[in-house]
Amino acid sequence: MADRDWPGCARALKAVVLDLCGVLYESGEGDTVAIPGSVEAVNRLKSSDLQLRFCTNETQACRDKFVAKLQVAGFDISVSEVFSPAPAAVSVLKERGLRPHLLVHDGLLPEFDSLDKTDPNCVVIGDAAEKFSYQNLNDAFRVLIGLEKPVLFSLGQGRYYKETNGLTLDVGVYMKALEYACDLEAEVIGKPSPMFFQSVLNDMGLQPHEVLMIGDDLVNDVGGAQHCGMKGVQVRTGKYRPSDEKHPTVMADGTVDDLAQAVDMILSQRGC
């Protein structure tokens, strides 16, 4: 459980890590709509003495494509500041000499162009949206069940996320289906994987206690960060639900209305 010393911990911070969808913007039907005040909040953080990174489980598009959409929406953000599961997965697959069967969104396929995908010896799933058909899930199942040592990688394990037209099932639901069918445990690449959060810390050269994560997902954003020794604050935007504040195992270090309020509190504590 968190010790809830928010926002007093802000004085000792050296960096802030932000989730994207549900914190900076809400998506739907191809649009990226900035949450009110979030563009200015990012600008204020960038103007402060804090390092800033973005940690997302976005797996419907390549990083350069979704970063470009964020830039069009007004955000000052570059690809090098964004950590997402697909590039991390490609590195793991290359290191282990694995050839993936992909069940991912069409927009993410170019991330895997450098890999050999013939005669696959593992399966990678991401947020495939409408590609999560019975046929496609069954194809992935058949690859796994036909392997002597089946390996399943999941680009995150979220249960759902929020689009402008409502809540939408996320990759974790389909990951669980394949785990159950094949009697295996997926290797998660993305939040809440400790390895994923550690890659962000390594990039900044900081220790966990020097960094604050702000997200809308209590378990994957806040809980994942806390498990690594970081502080975690939840916003009441995106997928937030009032029941999150009474969760049996995860307690945020703080809960705020939105990113703008979180940044106000951080910077006021630091005298900025």
N, C-alpha and C positions, 0 to 999 in steps of 0.2 A: 504494500500500500504506500502511497505517496505521503511525504511529510507536510505537503501543502504549505510550504514557506513562500509561496507566490504572493505578491511579486517581489518580495525581498531578495530572492535569488538573482534578480536582474542585475544587481550591482556587481556581481562577480562574473557575469557572462562575458564570453569573448566571441560568441557566434550564435546565430539563430538559423534553424533549418525549417523550411516551410514545405508543407504538402501543397499540391497544386489544385486539383479538382476538389471543390467544396470549401476551399480556403481562399484562393485567389479568384476562382471563376466557377460557374456552373455551366454544364454543357448540355446540348440537346440538338438533334437534327443538324449536326455539322457546325453549329454556332458555338463560339466561345464568348460568354457574357460575363464581364468582370463583376464581381460582387461589389456593391457600393463601398467606396473608401479603400479598396484593396490596392489599387494602382498607387495611390498616394502613400499608403502604408509601406509598400515595397520601396518606394523612392526615399522615404524617411529612414528606413533601415540602411539603405545603400549610402545615405549621406552621414550616417553615424560611424562610430569607431568599431562597430561589430562586423565580423565576417558574415556573409549570407550565402546559403546554398538552398537548393530545392530538391526534395526527395519525393519521388512519385512512383506509383505503381501503374502509371499510364502505359497501356499496351495495345492501344488501337492505332497508333501511328508512330513513325520513326521520330526520334528526338528533334531533328531539324524541322520536321513538319509541324509538330505541336508547339514547339518554341516559336516558330514563325507566326502561328495563330495568336499566341500570347502577346507577341510584339505588336501585331495589328490591333489587339484589344487595348494597347497602351502600356504594357508592362516592359520595364527595363530589365531584360533577362537574356542571357546568352546560353548556348548549348553547353558550354564548358561548366556552367554552374548547376546543371541539372543531372541528377542521378536517377536512372530508370532501369528496370530489370533486364530488358533485352540485351543491351551491350554487355552487361555482367554475365548473362547466360551464355552469350557467344564465347566469352573468354573461358568459362568453365568447360564448355563443350570442346573447345580446341585443346585445352590442357589435358583433357581426359580422352581425346581421340574418339569422340562420340558423333554419330550421324543421326540427326533428329528427324522424327516424323513430327511435322508442325500442325498444331491445331490452334492457330492464332488468327487475328484479324488481318484481312488483306493488306491494310495499311502498314502492318509491321513486317511483312515478308522481306522487304529489302534489307532489314537488319541482319538477316541470316544468309545473304547472298554468298558470303565467303566460305560457307560450310558445305561439305559433301552430305547430300541427303539421300543417296542411293542406299538400298538395303539397310534401313534404319535400325539402330540398336538402342534407341530411347525415344521417349515422347516428350515434347515441350508444349504446354498449353498456356495461353494467355487469355485476355478478355476478348474472345472471338465474336461476341455479340450474336448476330443472326447466323454465324457459321456454326454455332452450337446446335446443330441438327442431330437427330438420332443417328443418321448415316455417318456423320463425321465423328461423333463420339464413339460409335461402334467400330469405325476404322481404327481409331486410336486404341481402343480396347483390344482389338485383334493383334495389333503390333505388340502391345505389352504382354498379352497372355501367351504369345508365341515365342517370347524370349526366355532363355534359361534363367537369366537374372534381370528381370524387368526394371527399368529406371524411368521414373516420371519426374519431370521438372515442371513446376508451376510458377508462373511469373506473378507472384503475389498469392494471397489466400483470402482476399476480401469476400464478404458475404453479399454485399450490395453497395451501390453508390447512388448518388442523386443526379438525375438529369432534370432539365426544365419541365418535363412532363411527368415526373415522379421518380420513385425508387426503382432501380434496375438490378437484376441479379448479376453478381460478379463472378470472377473465375473460380473462387474458392468452392462454390457450390458444385461445379463440374469436376474440380480436382477431387472432392470427396467421393463423387460417384465412381471415378476411376480407381481411387484407393480401395473402395469397398469391393468393386468388381474383381480387382486383381490381387487383393489381400496384400497391399504394399503401402508404404508411406512415401509420399511425394517429397522431393527436395525443393523447398521454397526459395526462390531467388527474387528478392524484393522485400518490402516491409511485410511482416515484422522480423525478418531474418536478421540476427545479430551481425552476420557477415556483411549484409547490405548497409546497415547503419555504420559499421566500422569503416567501410570504404569511404564514407562521407567524412568521418572524423580524420581518417588518414590524409585525405586531400587537404584538409585545413590545418593539419599538424596540431590538433588539439586533443585534450582529454575529455572524456564524457561529461564530467561535472562542470565543464566550461561551456556547455552547449545546451540550448533549449530547442525542443521540437514543438511546432504548432501544427495541429491537424484537426480534421473533423471526425476521424475514425478513432474511437476510444481505444480499441484493442490493437489495431495494426500500427497506428501513428503514435499515440500516447503510450500505450503499454509496451510496444516494441522498443521505443526510445528509452523508457524507464528501465527496461530489462537490461539495457546496455549501460546504465548509469547516468543517462541524460535526464533532464527535467522534461516533462510533457504537459502542454496546455491544450485544451480542447476548445474549439470555437463552436458557437451555436448556429453554424451555417452548414451547408452541405448535408451530409447524412446524419448529423447530430439528431438525437432523440432524447426527450426529457428523462427516459429511463436510464440513459447512460450515467447520469449523476448518482444512480443507486446501484451501479454494477457490482456484483458480488466479489470480483477479484481485481478489478482495475480502477484506481482512483486517480483522476488527473491532478496534477499539482495546482492547477487552476482552470476555471471555466470562464470564458468571456463571450460576449455577444458576437464579436467578429474580429477579423485580423486588425482592423483599425484600432479597436479598443485595446487589444493586446499590445500593439506597438506603442500606443499612448502610455500604457502602464509601464512597459519596459523602459522607454526613454525618460519618463518622468523620474523613475527610480535612479536612473543614471545621471540625472541632472542635465539631460540634453534638451 
